[in-house]
């Protein structure tokens, strides 16, 4: 680590005292998870309202789609769509899906399912039974559950399942909740900075050619020449990667960015080669604690694989400088592409 950049945790003058932070994370509140709640409720309401509209206008009951009469596929899919609201809001708010968050998502989806049933009951009402007595929601829900049936394609009719209908009711509700909770769990699939309580991000920096273009000729002599060319390209790639690594360890952000920019024309063509080395910056956009990821990508027309290389842990100052330079480069490229598009249209 560069001596000019203090570590995140530095010892205090008192050997037995707490660590002094050279970086102060932004203040955060546990109430952030409740910022996600309104958006999740809105997405759940929109999905259920859309499902009801499809059932009413086009007679497509997506929620009750059960392939093989056992898989609640429709409920799962609708739950996944409803859970996207929680997923997007959690990503923006930086809320990691821990146990309490997932329980909250599940409760919202269960309540949303029951509210949908109650709204349907209220819109049909007031209902009465055969004796003329008013029907409450519990009785309506019971009758609807025990009246579930699977229509026979030949006769066009089906027998009510009776009490067994509750089994499919539980499957339907469980599938809806499971879909929403599972998609919400994807929020935590990426890295998370516990210090800042923010999700880490990855920026692609460059791709280094590590092989020659694959020849189209099956001639053994041509393939032998290609293999020799690949060996030479791999040696050059290793040298370039070592140079970048030395700059990262030394904290030379300006030299690193210049070297990456100089190799940008090769980077565009490298991704189409059979072998190239990918370099990425993986970091927290708040405190800029991060690492330099390096991997060898081996690919063919039908498949490919990625072999990871040891990552580097540069200083936060280096990560901040490189990340901002890369962001500026991306905006500049987007601006040039927009200008080119306008000129082409004119």
C-alpha positions in Angstrom: 0.0 0.0 0.0 1.2 3.5 -0.8 2.5 5.2 2.4 0.9 8.5 1.2 -2.6 7.1 1.5 -3.7 6.2 5.1 -5.6 3.0 5.6 -9.2 3.0 6.4 -8.5 1.9 10.0 -5.5 3.4 11.8 -4.5 2.8 15.4 -5.0 5.6 17.9 -2.4 6.9 20.3 -3.8 4.7 23.0 -2.7 1.1 22.2 -5.8 -0.2 23.9 -8.2 2.3 22.4 -10.4 1.9 19.4 -9.4 2.3 15.8 -9.5 5.8 14.3 -11.1 6.0 10.9 -9.3 8.0 8.2 -12.5 7.7 6.2 -15.9 8.7 7.6 -18.7 6.8 5.9 -21.9 8.7 5.1 -24.6 8.6 7.8 -27.3 6.1 7.1 -30.4 5.0 8.8 -32.1 1.7 9.3 -35.3 3.4 7.9 -33.8 3.1 4.4 -35.5 -0.3 4.1 -38.9 1.5 4.5 -38.0 3.7 1.5 -38.2 0.5 -0.5 -41.6 -0.3 0.9 -43.8 2.2 -1.1 -42.2 1.2 -4.4 -42.6 -2.5 -3.6 -46.3 -2.0 -2.7 -46.8 0.0 -5.9 -45.3 -2.7 -8.1 -47.3 -5.4 -6.3 -50.5 -3.5 -6.8 -49.8 -2.8 -10.5 -49.0 -6.5 -11.2 -52.2 -7.8 -9.4 -54.3 -5.1 -11.1 -52.9 -6.1 -14.4 -53.6 -9.8 -13.8 -57.2 -8.9 -12.8 -57.6 -6.8 -16.0 -56.3 -9.6 -18.2 -58.8 -12.1 -16.5 -61.7 -9.7 -16.8 -61.2 -8.5 -20.4 -59.4 -11.3 -22.1 -60.3 -14.2 -19.8 -56.6 -15.0 -19.1 -56.2 -16.0 -15.5 -52.4 -15.8 -15.3 -52.4 -16.2 -11.5 -54.1 -19.6 -11.7 -51.9 -21.1 -14.4 -50.8 -24.5 -13.2 -48.7 -26.5 -15.7 -49.1 -30.3 -15.0 -51.7 -29.3 -12.4 -49.0 -28.9 -9.7 -46.6 -26.1 -10.7 -47.8 -22.6 -9.8 -46.0 -21.1 -12.8 -48.3 -18.2 -13.3 -48.1 -17.1 -9.6 -44.3 -17.5 -9.7 -44.0 -15.3 -12.8 -46.3 -12.6 -11.4 -44.4 -12.7 -8.1 -41.1 -12.2 -9.9 -42.5 -9.1 -11.7 -43.9 -7.7 -8.5 -40.6 -8.3 -6.8 -38.8 -6.2 -9.4 -40.0 -3.1 -7.6 -38.3 -4.2 -4.4 -35.2 -5.2 -6.3 -34.8 -1.9 -8.1 -35.6 0.2 -5.1 -33.2 -1.8 -2.9 -30.4 -1.4 -5.4 -30.9 2.4 -5.5 -31.3 2.8 -1.7 -28.4 0.4 -1.0 -30.4 -2.0 1.1 -28.9 -5.4 1.4 -31.6 -8.2 1.5 -31.1 -9.6 4.9 -33.6 -11.7 6.8 -35.8 -8.9 8.0 -36.0 -7.3 4.6 -37.0 -10.6 2.9 -39.7 -11.1 5.6 -41.0 -7.6 4.9 -41.2 -8.5 1.1 -43.0 -11.7 1.9 -45.5 -9.9 4.1 -46.3 -7.3 1.5 -46.9 -10.0 -1.1 -49.2 -12.0 1.2 -51.2 -8.9 2.1 -51.3 -7.9 -1.6 -52.7 -11.3 -2.5 -55.4 -11.1 0.2 -56.3 -7.5 -0.6 -56.8 -8.5 -4.2 -59.2 -11.1 -3.1 -61.1 -8.7 -0.8 -61.3 -6.0 -3.6 -62.8 -8.6 -5.9 -65.3 -9.5 -3.2 -66.2 -5.9 -2.6 -66.7 -5.2 -6.3 -69.1 -8.2 -6.6 -71.1 -7.2 -3.5 -73.2 -7.0 -1.6 -73.5 -10.8 -1.9 -76.1 -13.0 -0.2 -76.4 -16.8 0.2 -79.4 -18.9 -0.8 -81.3 -17.9 2.3 -80.8 -14.2 1.6 -78.3 -13.7 4.4 -75.3 -11.3 3.7 -72.1 -13.1 2.9 -68.9 -12.0 4.6 -65.4 -12.2 3.0 -64.4 -15.3 4.9 -67.3 -17.3 3.6 -66.8 -15.9 0.0 -63.1 -16.9 0.2 -64.1 -20.4 1.4 -66.6 -20.9 -1.4 -64.2 -19.7 -4.0 -61.4 -22.0 -2.7 -63.6 -25.1 -2.6 -65.0 -24.4 -6.0 -61.6 -24.5 -7.8 -61.7 -27.0 -10.6 -59.6 -28.1 -13.6 -61.6 -27.9 -16.8 -61.6 -31.0 -19.0 -60.7 -30.1 -22.6 -63.1 -32.7 -23.9 -66.2 -31.9 -22.0 -65.4 -28.3 -21.2 -66.4 -28.8 -17.6 -64.7 -29.7 -14.3 -65.6 -31.0 -10.9 -65.0 -28.7 -7.9 -62.1 -29.9 -5.8 -63.9 -29.2 -2.5 -61.5 -28.9 0.5 -58.6 -30.0 -1.7 -59.0 -26.6 -3.4 -57.2 -25.0 -0.4 -54.1 -27.0 -1.4 -54.1 -25.1 -4.7 -54.9 -21.8 -3.0 -51.8 -22.3 -0.8 -49.7 -23.2 -3.8 -50.9 -20.1 -5.7 -50.2 -17.8 -2.8 -46.9 -19.5 -2.0 -45.8 -19.3 -5.7 -46.6 -15.6 -5.8 -44.6 -14.9 -2.5 -41.7 -17.2 -3.5 -41.3 -15.4 -6.9 -41.1 -12.0 -5.3 -38.8 -13.1 -2.5 -36.4 -14.9 -4.8 -36.0 -12.0 -7.2 -35.5 -9.7 -4.3 -32.6 -11.9 -3.1 -30.8 -11.1 -6.3 -30.1 -7.7 -4.8 -27.4 -9.3 -2.7 -25.8 -11.2 -5.5 -23.2 -8.5 -6.1 -20.6 -7.1 -3.7 -21.6 -4.9 -0.8 -19.6 -2.4 1.1 -20.5 -2.9 4.8 -18.8 0.4 5.8 -20.8 2.6 3.5 -23.8 0.3 3.1 -23.7 0.6 -0.6 -23.5 -1.9 -3.4 -20.2 -2.2 -5.2 -20.0 -1.6 -9.0 -17.8 -2.9 -11.8 -16.2 -0.9 -14.5 -14.7 -2.5 -17.5 -11.2 -0.9 -18.1 -9.6 -2.7 -21.0 -9.2 -5.9 -22.9 -5.6 -7.0 -23.9 -5.2 -9.2 -27.0 -3.6 -12.5 -26.0 -3.9 -14.5 -29.2 -3.9 -14.0 -33.0 -7.2 -14.2 -35.0 -8.2 -17.8 -35.6 -7.3 -18.9 -39.2 -10.1 -20.2 -41.5 -7.8 -22.6 -43.3 -7.5 -26.2 -41.8 -4.0 -26.5 -43.2 -1.6 -27.8 -40.5 1.2 -25.5 -41.5 -1.2 -22.5 -41.2 -2.3 -23.6 -37.8 1.3 -24.1 -36.7 2.1 -20.5 -37.6 -1.0 -19.4 -35.8 0.0 -21.1 -32.6 3.4 -19.4 -32.8 1.7 -16.1 -33.3 -0.5 -16.8 -30.3 2.5 -17.5 -28.1 4.0 -14.2 -29.1 0.8 -12.3 -28.4 0.4 -14.0 -25.0 3.9 -12.9 -24.0 3.1 -9.3 -25.0 -0.2 -9.5 -23.1 1.6 -10.7 -20.0 4.1 -7.8 -20.3 1.3 -5.2 -20.6 -0.6 -6.7 -17.7 2.5 -6.7 -15.6 3.1 -3.0 -16.4 -0.5 -2.1 -15.5 -0.1 -4.1 -12.3 3.1 -2.2 -11.3 1.4 1.1 -11.9 -1.6 0.1 -9.8 0.6 -1.1 -6.9 2.6 2.1 -7.1 -0.5 4.3 -7.2 0.3 5.8 -10.5 -3.2 6.5 -11.6 -2.2 9.0 -14.4 0.2 6.5 -16.0 -2.4 3.7 -15.6 -5.1 5.7 -17.3 -2.7 6.7 -20.1 -1.7 3.1 -20.7 -5.3 2.0 -20.8 -6.3 4.8 -23.2 -3.3 3.9 -25.5 -4.5 0.4 -25.7 -8.1 1.2 -26.4 -8.0 0.5 -30.2 -6.6 -3.0 -29.5 -9.2 -3.5 -26.7 -12.1 -3.3 -29.2 -10.6 -6.0 -31.5 -9.4 -8.1 -28.6 -12.9 -9.2 -27.5 -13.3 -11.0 -30.8 -10.1 -13.0 -30.4 -10.0 -16.6 -29.2 -8.0 -15.5 -26.1 -7.8 -12.1 -24.4 -7.2 -10.7 -20.9 -10.0 -8.7 -19.3 -9.2 -6.0 -16.7 -12.0 -4.5 -14.5 -12.3 -2.2 -11.6 -14.5 -3.5 -8.8 -15.2 -0.8 -6.1 -17.5 1.0 -3.8 -18.6 4.2 -5.5 -18.8 5.9 -2.1 -15.5 5.2 -0.3 -13.7 3.9 -3.4 -12.4 0.8 -1.6 -11.9 -1.6 -4.4 -9.7 -4.1 -6.3 -8.4 -4.6 -9.8 -9.9 -7.8 -11.3 -7.9 -9.7 -14.0 -9.1 -12.7 -15.9 -8.2 -14.7 -19.1 -11.1 -15.2 -21.4 -10.9 -18.2 -23.7 -13.7 -18.4 -26.3 -14.8 -20.2 -29.4 -17.9 -19.9 -31.7 -19.9 -22.3 -29.5 -18.6 -21.8 -25.9 -16.2 -19.9 -23.7 -14.7 -19.9 -20.2 -13.1 -17.4 -17.9 -10.0 -18.1 -15.8 -9.5 -15.7 -13.0 -6.1 -14.2 -12.2 -4.9 -12.8 -8.8 -6.6 -9.5 -8.1 -4.8 -6.4 -7.0 -5.8 -4.1 -4.1 -4.7 -0.5 -5.0 -5.2 2.5 -2.7 -8.5 4.4 -2.6 -7.0 7.4 -4.2 -5.9 5.3 -7.2 -9.4 3.7 -7.5 -11.1 7.1 -7.3 -8.9 8.6 -10.0 -9.2 5.6 -12.4 -13.0 5.3 -11.8 -13.6 9.0 -12.6 -11.3 8.9 -15.6 -13.2 5.9 -16.9 -16.6 7.5 -16.3 -15.4 10.6 -18.2 -14.2 8.5 -21.1 -17.6 6.7 -21.3 -19.5 10.0 -21.4 -17.1 11.3 -24.1 -17.6 8.2 -26.2 -21.4 8.4 -25.8 -21.3 12.1 -26.9 -19.2 11.3 -30.0 -21.6 8.5 -30.9 -24.6 10.8 -30.5 -23.0 13.5 -32.7 -22.1 10.8 -35.3 -25.7 9.6 -35.3 -27.1 13.1 -35.8 -24.7 13.7 -38.7 -25.7 10.4 -40.3 -29.4 11.3 -40.0 -28.9 14.7 -41.5 
